[in-house]
Amino acid sequence: MVSASSKGIIKQRTIEFAEKEHLIAYWPIAIVFCYKFLPFLEQEYAAIPEKERIGKGRVYIARAAVEGLFNYLKNRSVKNMEITPTSCLSFSQQVFSYALENKENFLRYLSIFLLAEVAKKDPSAFLTCESQILVWANDKDWEVREITIEFVVNGVGYYPEIIIPRIREWVSSLNANIRRFGAEGLRPRGGTKWVRDPEQNDEVLSLLGQLRFDSSEYVRKSLSNNLKDLTKYMPQKILNLLKSWVQDAGIPVTSDLASKTKREIGADNYHLIYIVKKTLRWVKAKNPELHPLVEKIIGADYLRYFDEKKNILAKPKSSM
């Protein structure tokens, strides 16, 4: 039996609600739209069983509701009204402003997904919205920043020839949030399968490599998580990449390299080794046949002592 909280069911209920309330009539009027639509969203959230809310919270509902809403809108023809990237940008900005004023997170998430849906397969729409997208990518709210990554993921999946040059600029930004925004957009996902193809992702790895000495832990975590994910598909290629980074940096590989301090090896090298340690987590746990190469990259102590939760410095137990 299909769960009442499944994405497809929420989309269908959204379409039925939109038809009943004739929501298209309120599309140009953001405040009225919010007034009409918010109770429906809250009702959908209340219908989610408590045990499912960790994975199916407000972000999940907002995403599904937007997809249902656009299915409804594209099947309606209204005289003298056209939903364009420019009109949707204005509408989305109004919804976001209303949400901020009224402290309604649900509507903030909804406004971003609305714009992301318009730009999903349309590079011209993305370029129209880019300035606003970057504002959201630098928002103080972590969830707003995370949802905004949707724009980059869609671009990497549907029009990489447009989005990759933009990412090249973002990873060079002075703003850590924007650098991370670019890195997160290059994570291997279901809609961006070419990113995890070792025959196609050289440019992706080159872009990620620009962040290997990044001073921001926020950015370094994103980069290392990205590379860790890629080790599931191409461990040998990623290990060779890490080895070249360590060698090019001139870092001597000793057994205790993973526990070297910033004072001992310098800030840039310390940041690089941080990324290497985080990247190798999957290989350490799942690819014992590659452990000899791991040791050549970061030393034996990493394999002996590193633990993501208990011993991130990979120090021998006697020195802890």
Secondary structure, 3 states (H helix, E strand, C coil): CCCCCCHHHHHHHHHHHHHHHCHHHHCCCHHHHHHHHHHHHHHHHHHCCHHHCCCCCHHHHHHHHHHHHHHHHHCCCCCCCCCCHHHHHHHHHHHHHHHHHHCCHHHHHHHHHHHHHHHCCCHHHHHHHHHHHHHHHCCCCHHHHHHHHHHHHHHHHHCHHHHHHHHHHHCCCCCHHHHHHHHHHCCCCHHHHHHHCCCCCHHHHHHHHCCCCCCCHHHHHHHHHHHHHHHCCCHHHHHHHHHHHHHHCCCCCCCCHHHCCHHHHCHHHHHHHHHHHHHCHHHHHHCHHHHHHHHHHHCHHHHHHCECCCECCCCCHHHC
